[in-house]
Amino acid sequence: MNLSLNLRAMVGRAYPRLIGANREPSWIFYETFLPVLTTAAYVCIYKALDAPKEFVGFVVIGGVMTAYWMNVLWSMAAQLYWEKEVGNLQLYMIAPMSKMALLAGMAIGGLFTTSTRALVILTAGIYIFKVDVDVSSITHLLLVFFLTLGALYGLGMLFSSLYLLWGREAWHLSNLLQEPVYLVSGFYFPVRKLGFSLALAASILPTTLGLDSMRQLLFPGAHTWRILTVEIETKILAILTIVFILLAKYALDHVEKVARREGRLIMRWQ
């Protein structure tokens, strides 16, 4: 596969998302400042309950990762289905580029608005909610963060092909997955509180282990509510990243083969 061609495809697909955010400033407001209100609500609840101070930090980090989960769910998983609806998917399928490069470009472009939203929530948490962080290892923290994003976007690529299979149900599936993932990933509370067995089962989602590891690395008291040690969770995240990306490639290749063989873009598994 031509590396230069795929790199150009990534840049070309990322460009509209970057420019689109600049052309519609209201999107930046809705995607950055309004989500802070959700985080603020949970912070107020924990303070009213006189919960341990680490819980406020848990909420802030969970709010940061919520931005990335929403980007994966709406801007990655359902993207190919939406492209089919507007008539662009045919062009993508016949283009001599890797479909992984196409989705990688979407991910890179979407990271701009997503990271802006995450940065605002993090800044609000530190300066408004007075969250104290104690980074034990900045290198390990960055490693866990990027492994979580890699696994998360690999999962989004896998979902994008499955959404083509389910057609119009894509919209309902996105709505269906949104709140349950908030719960089992522990975005606003330590997921260990659900019980060790359920927390371990929920670790198939990258956000579950990613949040647990980052909280342990940022808040010394978080070890009380951990699922596993940071070292073990980092290894599992690395495995999940590889597995989800490989599964995504297989699924996208299968979608492409069916589309070219049958001349239609609403696929069925064979």
Secondary structure, 3 states (H helix, E strand, C coil): CCHHHHHHHHHHHHHHHHHHHHHCHHHHHHHHHHHHHHHHHHHHHHHHCCCCCHHHHHHHHHHHHHHHHHHHHHHHHCHHHHHHHHCCHHHHHHCCCCHHHHHHHHHHHHHHHHHHHHHHHHHHHHHCCCCCCCCCCHHHHHHHHHHHHHHHHHHHHHHHHHHHHHCCHHHHHHHHHHHHHHHHHCCCCCHHHHCHHHHHHHHHCHHHHHHHHHHHHHCHHHHHHCCCCHHHHHHHHHHHHHHHHHHHHHHHHHHHHHHHHHCCCCCCCC
